Each structure stands twice: as structure tokens, then as C-alpha cells.
């Protein structure tokens, strides 16, 4: 018993060390793609873990999904790491490690096969297709839900060993946590039934079918009801309307599903050309669809016919097929980026393939003694190969440039890769390269209104406002509900002095996204130029109510108070602006002006000097010329 305990500890240590070594690069990776929407631009996350934030997490459909535990985990991360992306990546890795250990424990507990269970866990931990789930912060959905998924099954195994309410309730609670992490876990009750068949062996020979069905329904009904509730929340609650494309026809989605399933299998055994985004092809060759469908049907029929003789193959294949079905593409989960498949969707289904390999392959080897040596050597070689490929794949997640340049190399006609590299160049200030990639994205997908909007931003940066306005208009024509296009066009009109048009666009944007605090600040800026002081103050105040750390709105409102001679209110706003943004030159500049107006020369000179250090020397130069400051 002691020897077995030490062996299990050694295996756990090896799993931890090997997985950590392969994935340790992720701590050096930055934010990419949806990370900006989930974290960088999300004021709820940046407010930290608060009661208001938790209420938001449970009531929002932000980013088109209901996953409150993910938002709460990000709030905790922000409290720990601020905006250091490496910390968020480490949290993902920790959940991946914990899930790996739980996988080893559960299969060792159910089967008693230590080394086979270790291989299943290692296969899951080191597979290159799982790099996306670990190295992409926004895929906390995967790592968090997988942890609670496997934890639920662990508790379920303990319940089956000694059935009681005290053991049943923790299973239900863990399942609820999994549901709060990602909708994909709705298939978990079916996995329990599969494990009942093998390896738990709870389906006794000769059991009456009706009795068997009643027993399973009675035991699994609460889980099935909770899954149904989540389906209703996910698919019927209103979500975001900002999408890159039109809905894909059902026929195209049905054709893609079997091809995608076969591609998942192919990449399981030969992981290559992995990308963050695989473009959806609406018109697949008939032979490819028919061939993929035939292969899946043949495998399914075989494992069903051989279920009694080869139960591990049946459980493993059905695990893979059932868990991947919700994300096979038949139901179009995302309008934001229609994709043919995604590496992250392989995360939990891969466990089924691992079961088939680990328990299925030895069944076909007659010479057990020689077979153990061959299989052991092969298993080690496979795991080393997977680890090496995963290490290399992790390197591509360093930043958006390396990630999407790799996607362009391994895929064809990838408009999303061009779009995001274009956005990365735009963020870096390289407008010329940004427009090259955004042009290509639009060429490949004329419905990509976000690329039109971003290209408009690049044109604004090079002072081509009329051309930019045309791009914003095209984005609005494609998707009249896309608020950022109205906001950016409003900003363009503002810079051109066409204030009425700017206000009209900001009004439309507010109707679409009343929670966007920047819109109120932008509209307030226009009102200030029109000398409509109270309207400007009202808008800046609304922006502050929506984001209480929004330094720009404090500074702008302070300026309006200063213009109207309300110096005490102006000082308070400039103080708040500086508190939230310590290097805010304009706020120091404006506060210096207030001090000058109220006769506090010492404070005026101090703030004027600070503003000059930050790049705005106007007040200091004026004060020095009047002999007020040394």
C-alpha cells in the first residue's frame, strides 16, 4: 500500500514537472485577440472583485456567453496581477495542471491501472492542440470548466463507491460550478452514464431495461435539468450583436461538421498546422463530406457492435463524439468569427481518444510480455514528441504578430489573421502595414465591417478624414448595429468641425451601447465646443458614473467647471483625474490654471512644473514670463 502511494506521488510529480516545463513559456506571453475585450477593455474586471462586479458577472451576456465564474476568476487575477498578462497565463496553467492530476486520480481509482491512467493524464496535459486553451487567457473557459468537469467526475466516482445524499450533493455542486464556467459541459451527465458502463461496471448483466432507465433517470435527472436550463440561458438570452459576418447556412454547417470531426482526429494523431483560426469553407467537396461521414459512421457502428467485448473503445469513442458534438459547428455558436473548427474544442474530447488508445491498443496485442515493452517505449516516445511540439506551439502565442503570422503560414485565405495583424499594426502606430492587412481582410471577407472600421481608424491617423468616413459608412451599411463605427465617425466629424453630424452619430451609438462611457465623454467634448456647458457637464458626469476611474472625463468636466468659474469643483475633478492617472499632463496644466485664478501661486508653480516635465510647458512659460515662478 505504501509502495503504491509513493508510486502515485512520483507520477503526480512527473506530470507536474513535465507539463510545467512545456508550458512555462506562457508566463512571458501577452494579451491577444479576445483578451482585450475580456480584460484590457473591461472596466468590470479592472474594478476587481467587488459585490457590484459579482452581480455583473452573474447577470451579463458580455462577449456573447454566460460564464460568471470566468469573470470572477479574472477579477481575482486583476487583484493579484493588475494588467500583467503573465499572471493570467499562470492561472490558466495552474488549472490545467490540477485537471491533469485529477484525471490521473480518477482513472487510477476506477481501473487500478496506474501507468495507463498516467498515460491518459499525460496525453491530455502535453497534447499540442491544448496549447490554445492554456496559452490564451480568454480561454479560461476551457481550463476552469475542465477542472470542475473532472472534479465532478471524481466526486461522482466516490459517490458510486458508497451512495449517500452526503456524497451526492457535492457532485451536484461541482457540476453547477462547471456549468457556471462554460456551456460545453452540458454533456457531463452523459459522461457519467458512460463511466457507469465502463470502467465502473454499474450496468449489471440481465438488468431489466425499464428498471435500468428508471435508475439512471432518477440519479441523473437533476444534472439533466440543470443542463437544459443552461441551454436556455445560453441560446435564448439576448447577447452581443457585433458580428463579423452573416449567419452561415445550415446546409454548410451540416457539411462542415463531419469534416471537422475527422480533422480533429487527424490532428490528434498528427498535430501540425495548428492555428488560432481556421476559416470556414461554405462549399466543401461532396467527396470530402461523404468520406468523413462514412468514416465516423463506420467507427461508431464498430464500437457499438463491440461494446460488450471492447468496452473501453465504446466509452472512449462515445466520450469523444458526445463532448465535441455541441461545438461541431452545426449550431453556430459565434457570429463574431465563423470558423471551421478550433483547437480549444479538442480539450475535453481528447480524453476519450486517450482512453481508446490506452485501453484499446493493448487488446489487439497477443504477446503480452513483448507488448508491454513495445507499448511502454512507444508511449514514452509519443509523449516526448507531443511535448516538443507543444513547446514550439507555445512560442507562437508570445504576441499578436507571432500568433497571426503563424496562422497565415499554416492556413489559406485567412481573413481573421489578416484582420488581427492589421489591428496589431494599427495599435503599434504602423498605419501603412495595418492598411495592407486590413485591405486583404476586406478582400477575403467583404462582410468584415470591423476591418472597415479599423481601416477607417488608420486613415484618421494619417489625416484622411473623408476616406475614413466612407469606411465607417460601409461598416454601418453592413451592420447598422455596430456602435464603434458610429463613435469613430462621430469623432471624425468632430475633428472636421461638423458638430451636428458628430452629435447625431454619438446619439445613435448611445442608443446601441448605453454602457459605453467613452461615447458620453466624446459627445460632451462636442457640447463644450458649442459652449453648451451644462450638456457637456452632464455627459462627462454620466461617463464618470459608468467608469469611476475614467481620468479623461474628470479632467474634461473640471475644465468646464473652470470655464464657468466653479473653481472648487474644478479642483476636485483635476485631483480625481490625477489620482487615477498620475502622469496626466493636461490635468496638471489645468489645475495650475485654477490655482493661478484663485491666487495660489505656489501650487500653480508646482503643478506648472509637473505639467512641463510631462510635456506641457504652456502655463509654466506664461508664469515665468510674468515673474510668478522661478
C-alpha positions, 0 to 999 in steps of 0.5 A: 500500500505504501509502495503504491502511494509513493508510486502515485506521488512520483507520477503526480510529480512527473506530470507536474514537472513535465507539463510545467516545463512545456508550458512555462513559456506562457508566463512571458506571453501577452494579451491577444485577440479576445483578451482585450475585450475580456480584460484590457477593455473591461472596466468590470474586471479592472474594478476587481472583485467587488459585490457590484462586479459579482452581480455583473458577472452573474447577470451579463451576456458580455462577449456573447456567453454566460460564464460568471465564474470566468469573470470572477476568476479574472477579477481575482487575477486583476487583484493579484496581477493588475494588467500583467498578462503573465499572471493570467497565463499562470492561472490558466496553467495552474488549472490545467495542471490540477485537471491533469492530476485529477484525471490521473486520480480518477482513472487510477481509482476506477481501473487500478491501472496506474501507468495507463491512467498516467498515460491518459493524464499525460496525453491530455496535459502535453497534447499540442492542440491544448496549447490554445486553451492554456496559452490564451487567457480568454480561454479560461473557459476551457481550463476552469470548466475542465477542472470542475468537469473532472472534479465532478467526475471524481466526486461522482466516482466516490459517490458510486463507491458508497451512495449517500445524499452526503456524497451526492450533493457535492457532485451536484455542486461541482457540476453547477460550478462547471456549468457556471464556467462554460456551456460545453459541459452540458454533456457531463451527465452523459459522461457519467452514464458512460463511466457507469458502463465502463470502467465502473461496471454499474450496468449489471448483466440481465438488468431489466431495461425499464428498471435500468432507465428508471435508475439512471433517470432518477440519479441523473435527472437533476444534472439533466435539468440543470443542463437544459436550463443552461441551454436556455440561458445560453441560446435564448438570452439576448447577447452581443450583436457585433458580428463579423459576418452573416449567419452561415447556412445550415446546409454548410454547417451540416457539411462542415461538421463531419469534416471537422470531426475527422480533422480533429482526429487527424490532428490528434494523431498528427498535430501540425498546422495548428492555428488560432483560426481556421476559416470556414469553407461554405462549399466543401467537396461532396467527396470530402463530406461523404468520406468523413461521414462514412468514416465516423459512421463506420467507427461508431457502428464498430464500437457499438457492435463491440461494446460488450467485448471492447468496452473501453473503445465504446466509452472512449469513442462515445466520450469523444463524439458526445463532448465535441458534438455541441461545438461541431459547428452545426449550431453556430455558436459565434457570429463574431468569427465563423470558423471551421473548427478550433483547437480549444474544442479538442480539450475535453474530447481528447480524453476519450481518444486517450482512453481508446488508445490506452485501453484499446491498443493493448487488446489487439496485442497477443504477446503480452510480455513483448507488448508491454515493452513495445507499448511502454517505449512507444508511449514514452516516445509519443509523449516526448514528441507531443511535448516538443511540439507543444513547446514550439506551439507555445512560442507562437502565442508570445504576441499578436504578430507571432500568433497571426503570422503563424496562422497565415503560414499554416492556413489559406485565405485567412481573413481573421489573421489578416484582420488581427495583424492589421489591428496589431499594426494599427495599435503599434502606430504602423498605419501603412502595414495595418492598411495592407492587412486590413485591405486583404481582410476586406478582400477575403471577407467583404462582410468584415465591417470591423476591418472597415472600421479599423481601416477607417481608424488608420486613415484618421491617423494619417489625416484622411478624414473623408476616406475614413468616413466612407469606411465607417459608412460601409461598416454601418451599411453592413451592420447598422448595429455596430456602435464603434463605427458610429463613435469613430465617425462621430469623432471624425466629424468632430475633428472636421468641425461638423458638430451636428453630424458628430452629435447625431452619430454619438446619439445613435451609438448611445442608443446601441451601447448605453454602457459605453462611457467613452461615447458620453465623454466624446459627445460632451467634448462636442457640447463644450465646443458649442459652449453648451456647458451644462450638456457637456457637464452632464455627459462627462458626469454620466461617463464618470458614473459608468467608469469611476476611474475614467481620468479623461472625463474628470479632467474634461468636466473640471475644465468646464467647471473652470470655464464657468468659474466653479473653481472648487469643483474644478479642483476636485475633478483635476485631483480625481483625474490625477489620482487615477492617472498620475502622469496626466499632463493636461490635468496638471496644466489645468489645475495650475490654471485654477490655482493661478485664478484663485491666487495660489501661486505656489501650487500653480508653480508646482503643478506648472512644473509637473505639467512641463516635465510631462510635456506641457510647458504652456502655463509654466512659460506664461508664469515665468514670463510674468515673474510668478515662478522661478 
